[in-house]
Every structure is written in structure tokens, then in C-alpha cells.
């Protein structure tokens, strides 16, 4: 049985086909909003609809860019454009380009949870640095099958809505065809730029004019538009300089030059930094920022170690990405989303990171990351931070321990790390980045999960397996001669991004990560420190201080033990910062000039009740500290002044 045929001219057919793609792109925004509702600050469906209508011009711009080849093929002023074969070819171009358009927007629905912002070109580059990306994408079908289904449905709609069209010949002159081409081209050019009468094209920041709260920007925008507008690497993956204070006032507010105390004496002690993938503090009974009615028992090894360590209760991740966390911990400065250090023009800056500084004083260094070389630029980040030896999947060499997606299972890697360190000359600085708590949470086949609280595949199961790996590591390490001369730091690359649908999926809870320092020789007395706010980039200065590092250096972080330690931590989502102080969680406007919402996280850790009355002095001080930090950091990053070697070089 033949389907219904619709006869029309080439111009009407082209407009209709483009409209179908545009409407599907616009509608996919509602799926995005539904899945990420808690993070978008939409008060109602009416609010969502208003924001979606504001997003139409962003959709129009993106759709026109993706359809530029299709439209160019259709509006050329020649009669052969109406021939059946040519129409079929242009339809294929239409389907390919718009399938990609919709796949990007729909695929970003769950990926947004990992980044807190619409997709950027830097995200795309970061994703495709892993040579096993094809297998990883396939492995996600089990968890995100509905995303693949939505893409398939969208493509089917494209096909079924446009295939019945049959183009007939338009009896007009070549001159009129030229006129039609110019009209189409002019309309398309205006739509791509996003507005008439202005020299600057529509840009990502323009979405801010349509919202009341910064997170709503994500509703107005679409992911294909953001990818296209961030293609210019020189601008897209940079941290623009911000200025809130004069030079003297900024110097009075903060100083990133660290001068040693008069009695500093460098101790030739080993350092091992363990970075737990997705290791949100909420999984630990001892470290969780929430008061738990009963213990979960998910991470007994970590909890046991924490009770023998110095623990900084309120430590916050600065990023949702692994590369962002690795940059902060290893290189000593934040990589606020969606900024990726190794994909930026700053990746050759000189750094005063712990591995560089200690390496100049006789420490050897090694970074263990059991993934493929280049995976998400993590190993390159470690190398740029001064780790001269990199152990990856290829170095490890035994594919029997490969998890099928990311790299070496945590427990065999734990054994490898201990054996490798035992062969190194002391003192050394080492870091081990675990991987098994990353989605899809694979553990070895036939692994005994009888003692697991969550034997089913889940974030909890991944964390339980990683906790067992910590137990194996410390059990084996304790038998080695270097163990007692080692300071261990345990932290995480970022908090858990897999809490969707749970009450604890808030900025305050999600970004809490472990930061504990364990000295098995008893040189550091165990205690819980909960009276200050700590960021990932404070870990490096804290380690250097513990070792008695006795030379000046530059770091935007501070020694967590110091009375002058940082009083705020920050995380950025879609260009707007959330600031954490001892008393408040503060959501800033996009320009970082004022507080949009203030929460008392001690009384309201789930951030359900924004305050109408609060201590304005404390909030203003926290905002001021955050502004000063961002100004100092952005100035230093752009002027290549994150090393003491560059500190006294004159700048314009």
C-alpha cells in the first residue's frame, strides 16, 4: 500500500522541512527541563513555557547553521534543483544534518547532570579524547536507553513528516529564482545572527536577558547553539579577567604568594594522594555533611581511615568534571566548568604545583590512572602538573583487568600501585586516580558481592568496590618499608553526579568531597576540623605546609591548617557561581555582582527554603571574598603568573 503523497513546490517544501526540524528542536527542550527540573529553578510550567519561547531565536539560529548546506542546495536558482534525484540527495543531507542537531540536544539531557551547563565544544573535545568512546557510548544504553529511543523517535518523525513531499516544477523565470534565492539567503543570514540591526551575532550570554535566575539560562539555550558558539577555542575555553577591585584593595583582600615560616624545614617524606572517582562525601557515614539517622555502611574502610586522620569536614569540589578536579588537586588552581585546562591556551603556563616544587627538591613522581592514554586529558593534566611518570592502561599491560569501558579495575590497580611504589626511590610524590565508581559501575565478573549493601549495579555498588580497593591498598602498603614515612591524602575528583531524584541532590550536598590526611606514624594527630570551608585547590598548599616547604611559591589555594585559610568555596554552573561560606550557600547572578538566593545550609542542607532575612554583613563578606579570589585567579591565569618565577615580571 502506497503512502499519502503531498505535491508542493520546492520553496514551500524547504520551509516546511526546516520548520519540522525547528519544532522538534524546540520541543526537545521540554524533555531537557523535565529531566533536570531541580537544577533549573523553574517555578511552574508557565515559567518553563515563557523561557522556551525566549529560546526560539536560539533554536532558529542553531537550526539554520545546521541546515545551511541543505538550504543552499535548495535555493540555488537552477531548474535542476527540482529533479527527483537531486531532491533525494538534498533530503539525505537534510536528514543527516538534522539528526545530528537533535542527537546533540537530546544527548545533552543526561550529560547536563555531569557538567551543570549546556554542552560546549570543549566538552566535545574532552569526550572524544578517549579512543574507546564508541564502546563507552554503547555501554550507556543500559542506563540511558530512553535517550537513544528519543533520538530514534525524532529521526523517525523527521522521515515520516517529510518523505510524503513531492516537489513539482515551479514555472518562474531565472530572474525570479535569483530573487527567491536572495530573499531566502537574507532571511537565513538574519536568523543565524539572531537579530536585525546589530553588528554582534546572538551569543550564549544573551540568554541571561530572558531569565530571572541564572540556572534558567540552560532552559533558554540549546546545546547545538552552545557547541557552535564555543568553536572558537581562543575565546571559548578561556577564563576572562574580571575586575571588582583596584590593585591595592585586591592585595589587601588576598595574597597568592606563599612565604615560608622562619622555622620551615623541608621533610623528606613521601606523599600519596588518592583521588576517588565520583567520591561524594555523602557516601561516607563519617564524612557526610548530612546527619544520618542510621549508618549506611557503604565505605567502612574510608570511615575507619578517616577516624585515624585529620578530616576537613567541609571540603568542596570546584567542578563536576574529572579533569576539573584533577586540575585543582594536582595543579593547584580551579577549573570551573566548562573550562578545561589542557584544552585551553594556558596549558603551557608555568605552575608552582606540589609535584613540580618537590621534584626540584629531589622527589620522584608518578601518577596512576588505569585508563587509556589521553582519556579525558587526565594523564596530560598530571604531566603538566609535574608528574614525570604516568602509569596508564597501556603501561599496566594486563587487559584481563580491563573493565570494558574505562580502564583497570580498582582492586588490581591497588595491588599494582603498591608494588610499583615499593620499587621507587624515596622520597616520592604519587597520585592514584580510581575509576570503578564511574558509571556504568562495572566490577569484575563473578565478584563476591554478598557483603555489599547494594549488590545491584549502582553508584553505591561502585563505591563499595572502590572502598574494598582502598582496604587492599592500605593492607598491602602497611607491610612495605616506605609506609611509615608516607603522608596519605584521600579526596575525590568531584562529588556524586548520580543522585538524581534524591533529596540530597543539591549544590551543597553534591559538591561535598572527602579531604583527609593520614600519617600512619602518628606525626599528624587525628581530629575533625569543621569550622572552615576548604576547596580542592587548597590541598596542594596544605601538603607543602605539612612537609615544611621552605621556599616562596605562588598558589591561589591556602594551607587548610592556617588561620588565614580560605573562607569560601565556589562552583560554577552555566556561568553563574554558587558560593559556600561557613554559614550560607549563596547563588550569585551571572556577573558575580550580587546574591540572587541565600540559603542557611546548616538548618537547610537540602536548600529547599531560600532566606528572605539573613546576616547581610556575612553574605557581603563572602561575596567579596569570592570576587577577590576570581579576580586574582583570572589575572594570574591570563598573565601566566601561577609560578613564583613569573611573579616579579612586569605586566601591562
Secondary structure, 3 states (H helix, E strand, C coil): CCCCCEEECHHHHHHHHHHHHHHHHHHHHHHHHHHCHHHCCCCCHHHHHHHHHHCHHHHHHHHHHHCHHHHHHHHCCCHHHHCHHHHHHHHHHHHHHHHHHHHHHHHHHHHHHHHCCCCCHHHHHHHCCCCCHHHHHHHCCCCCHHHHHHHHHHHHHHHHHHCCEEECCCCCCHHHHHHHHHHHHHHHHHHHHCCCCCCCCCCHHHHHHHCCCHHHHHHHCCHHHHHHHCCCHHHHCCCCCCCCCCHHHHHHHCCCEECCCCCCCCCCCEEEEEEECCCEHHHCCCCCCCCCCCCCCCCHHHHHHHCCCEEECCEECCCCCHHHHHHHHHHCCCCCCCCCHHHCCCCCCCECCHHHHHHCCCCEEEEEECECCCHHHHHHHHHHCCCCEEECHHHHCCHHHECCCCEECHHHHHHHHHHHHHCCCCCEEEEEECCCCCCCCCCCCCCCCCCCCCCCCCHHHHHHHHHHHHHHHHHHHCCCCCHHHEEEEEEECCCCCCCCCCCCCCHHHHCEECCEEEECCCCCCCEEECCCCEECCHHHHHHHHHCCCCCCEECCCCCCCCCCCCCCEEEEECCEEEEECCCCEEEECCCCCCEEEEECCCCCCCCCCCCCCCCHHHHHHHHHHHHHHHHHHHHHHHCCCECHHHCCCCCC
